[in-house]
């Protein structure tokens, strides 16, 4: 890529008059730099190593001493934003199809084994740049705008919603499923039936685009994550206690998760713990229907758990890391007394 193009795309300032005018590759790790490469200095302490390995240019955003006037020194305001603009330019020449999904579908896709022409995007801008830079022509990309900036892409398609082949549930609990899809039986998968409509959409995308895939054992995806605990809220093995805290970091799925638990766990005492700000956005009829408790500060969640009796507690806006902080229960507390 030519120097003038780099300057235009990154909105960078060339602070010297170099002898070089173009670059071979964009590199982030100094030890992988080769002669003719452009080094993005996320780690300014690695600049000297990058130059020693043959870098023809350095993009940086912090005060830096010019140690070699023959190479290009390009100062930018924001490395991530500059990298996004470079990536957008590089993708123009790639004939890729980009689909937008929500967080759940994207994270399920990361757990499905597919052929290399399909790429589910996750991670920081550096890892995304490297993944997209290497994607084959005609590849398919799945991304979530809450995780990856949509500004990278020039054309985005919505996921097809007219699912033809459905998942046939054979057996289920609140947090496990045995099901059949495409005449294949998947037994006791650690995936809640709540996720299966999202999985259906993903598998329909694969089939409609003729992308070969293979389902493997699912693991928690940071959404509707069930954590079994004892009365002191110490984490126990999956399925070994009758007290379950369910964590949801995103507020986007509040209503659907509450409705799922209300329908599927009608026999249980269920507690819904929401941030006060999110609670205020719910319509009044919905708020009055369910056993919702609110908090303003995450530290209040521990006291809420201590003060209420429940089988299941859906906790919105945080993850299980709050359990690493001790919850002091008084001797009189009897959270297993559901009478």
N, C-alpha and C positions, 0 to 999 in steps of 0.2 A: 504494500500500500504506500502511495506517495506521501511525502511529508506535508504537502499543502492540503491533501485530503484529510490527514490526521488532524491538522490544525483547525480546519473548517468544522469537522464533525465533533471534536471535543470542546470547541470554543476555547482552545488553549492559546497560551501566549508563548511564543518562541523567544527565549531570553538570551540566545546567543546566535552566532552565525556559523552553523555547522558545515562540514564538508559533505555530509551524507544527504540524500534526497529521497530515499525510499527504504522500506523495511520488509523483511520476509514474514515474520510471525509476531503475534502479540503474546507475551509470556509474563506470568505472575511470579514464578519461582526462579530466583536468581541462578540456582544450580542447574536449571534446565535451559538457560539462555545459550543460544549459539550465535555465531557471527552473523550479523545483519538483523537481529531481532530487536523488537521494541519492548522495553521492560516497563511494566506498570508497577510503580513503587509503593505498593501497600505497606511494605516493610522497608522504610527508608534506610535501615541499617544494612540492607542487602545490595544497595546501589553499587558499591565498590566491587562486589563479587560479580554482579551482572556485567559491569564494564569489563572486568578482567576476562569474562567468558565470551566477550565479543559483542555486547549490546551496541546498536547503532543509535539508540535513542532512549531517553528516560522520560516518562510521564510522572509528575509528582504534584503534590498539593500542600506540602509543608516546606518551611525554610530549609533550603538545601544548598550546599556549597558545590559549585561547578568544578569538577576535578579533571574533566577532559573536554576541551573546547572543540574538538573535531566532531563529536557526536551531538545529536540534537537534545536539548533540554527544554521540555514543554511543561509549563506550569498551568494547572487547571484548578478550578474552584472545588470540584467534587469528583473524586475518582469514580464512584459508582455511576453517577449521571453521565460522565464522559464515556464510560464503558458501555452503558446502555445505548448511547448514540452510535458508537462504533459497531455494536452488535446488530443494531437495526439496519445499518448500511450493509453489513456482510450478508444478512439474511435475504436481501433483495435478490441476490443472484441464486438463492437456493429455492427450488420448487417444493416448498413444504406446505402441509395443510395444518392449520392451527385450530384447536378446539378449546373452548373455555368451559371449565367445570367449577363446581363448588369444592370446598375443602375436603369433604368426605370422599367424593369420587376420586379426587386427585390422590389422596392418601391410600385409598384402596388400590388404585392403579399401581402405586409404588410397591405393592405386595404381590402383584401378579407377574409371572414370568412371561415375557413376550419376545417376539423377534426384534432384531435391532432397529428396524425401520420405525418402531414406535418408541416415543420418549415422553415420560412423565416428568415434568420439571419440578425440582425442589432444590433448596439450598440457597446460598448467597449468590451474588451476581457473578463472582469469579467462576464458581462451579457451573453455573448456568451458561456462561460464555463458552467455557470449554466443551460442554455437552453439545450446545447448538453449533459450535464451530466445526464439530466432527460429525454431525448428523448427515446421513446420506441424502442425496437428491431424491425428492419424492417422499421423504419421510413424513410421519404424522406426529404432531406435538400436542400434548395435553397440558394445560396450565390452569392455575387458579389465580385470579387477579388479587386476592387477599394475600397471596404468597409471592407471586411474581408480577412485576409491573407489566401491564398490557401495552405500554408505550414501546416495547421492544418490537412488536409485530405490526405489520401494515394491514393485514387482513385476518379477521378472526371469525370462526364459525361457532354457532351454538351446538350443543350436543343434540343429536336426534332424540326425540321423545317418544316416537311411535314404536315402542318396544313390541316385537312380535312374539318372541319366545320368552316365556316367563320361568322364573325359578319355582320349582315345586318343593315346598317345604314338607319333609317327611316327619320330622320331630323337632321340637324347639323348647327352649327355656327362655327366660328373659335375655340371657347373654350368650347362648349357644344355639347353633342350628345344624341340623342334618338335612340336606336337600339334594335334589336332582336337577341338573341343568345339562341340556344337550345329551341326554341319555347317560350321563356320568353321575354316579352317586358320591357325594361328599359327606362323610360321616363326622359328626361332632366337631364341626368347625367352630373355632373360638371367635364367632362373629354373631352379634345380636341380630335377630330378625328385623330390628329397626333399620339396619343397614342394607337389607336385601334389595329394596327398591333402587337404591343407589348403585348397588352391584349389578343389578339388571341393566341399568343404563350403560354402565361401562362395558359389560359383556356384549350388549347389542352393538355398541360402537365397534368393537373388535370384529364381530361377525359381519357387519355391514361393510367394513373396509377390508375384509378377508385378512385380518391380522391373526396369526397363530398365537395362542396363549395357553398357559397352564396355571391352574390355581394351586397354590401351596397352602400350608398351614398359616392361618391369619394370626396376627399379633395385634395388641391394642394400638389404636391410631390417634390417641389424644382427643378423641371425641366419644362421648357417652361411655367413658372408661369405668368399668366396674371394679371397685376395690373392696375386697372382703376384709372386715376388721372384727376384732373382739370388742368387749365393752369398754376397754381403755383406748380404743381407736388405734390399736397397733395392727399393722397389715398382716393378714394371714393368707394362706394359699387359696387360690381360686376355688370357690365352692365349698370351703370348709367352715363357714360361719353363716349365721342367718341375719347378719347386719351388713348392709352393703351401702357404700358411698359411691355415687356415680358422678364423675367429674366431666364437665363440659366447658372448655375454654372459650368457645365462640358463642356469642349471644344470638347468632343467626338461626339456631335450631331449637330455641327455647320452647316455642309453642308445640312443635311436632314431637319433641321428646316428652314433654309433660303429657300430651294427649296419648302417646304410646304407653307410658307407664300407667296412666289412669285406666286405659282399656285392658292392658295385659296383666296388670298387678292389682286388679279390682279388689282382691281379697286382702291386700296388705295395707299397712299404714305407711303412707308415702309422704315425705316432707320435701317441699320444693324451696330451695334457698337461692334467691336472686339478688343481684345488685339493685339498690333502690332506683337508680336511673333507668334500668331496663324495665323494672316493674311499672314505672310511671308511663311507659310507652304502650303497655298492654291495654286493650280495651277493658272497660269496667266489668262486663259480663264474664270475661275470661278470668279476671283477677278474683272475682267473687266465687268462682266455681271450684277452685283448687286451694289446697292447704299451703299457701305461699308465705314464706317468711323472708324479709329483706335485710340487707346489710349495706352499710355505707363504706366500711373498711373491712378488708379481708380478715383482719385479726378478730372481728366479731363472729366469724363463722364457727370458731371453736366453741364459743359460749352458746351459740345457737344449737350446735350438736349436743352439747352437754345438757341443755335445758329441755329438749324435746324427746319424746318417745317415737320410734319409727322402725320399720323394717328396711326401707330404702330411703335414701336422701339424695336427691338430684341437686348438685351444687354447680351453679352457673358462674362462669367468670374466673375460674382458677383451676389449678390441677392438683394432683395428689401430694405435691411438695408441702402443702400446708400440714400434712400429717407428720412431717419431721419436727414440727414444733409441738411440745407436750401439751396435752389437754388434761387439766387437773380436774378429776371427777371427785365429788364429795362422797363420803361413805353411804349417804342416803340415796344417791342416784341409782335408779333401777331402769336402765334403758331397755331391758328385755322384758319388763313388766308391761304387757300389751292389754291387760284386762281392762 
